[in-house]
Amino acid sequence: QVQLVESGGGLVQAGGSLRLSCAAVGSIFSINAMGWYRQAPGKQRELVAVITSGDSTNYADSVKGRFTISRDNAKNTVYLQMNSLKPEDTAVYYCNADLVARGTFPKINDFWGQGTQVTVSS
């Protein structure tokens, strides 16, 4: 059984910072891309940032220069450092990972975290 466990959300004032973490736990063979998505009330879920197994990154235009995605492969963990937060960053943030679980090798499966709330006050 594989799970993505998120932490680090909360309430912050505009201009502040938060760091999200997401650990993939369970019987894992390998992890390909990991990423963060967000969904604001009444809106569709959107990509925030993604990082490949080779550490290539891609960001939504709205967060470029403010957010940084990174990963620690030894810990199967992905991070999202969010600086200069704006009220429009308020959303539930979801972790995503494309990985191969030992029990279903070599199939690549798509996993999601439970979501963590980020609220930015003006």
Secondary structure, 3 states (H helix, E strand, C coil): CEEEEEECCEEEECCCCEEEEEEEEECEEEEEEEEEEEECCCCCCEEEEEECCCCCEEECCCCCCCEEEEEEHHHCEEEEEECCCCHHHCEEEEEEEEEEEHHHCCCEEEEECCCEEEEEEC
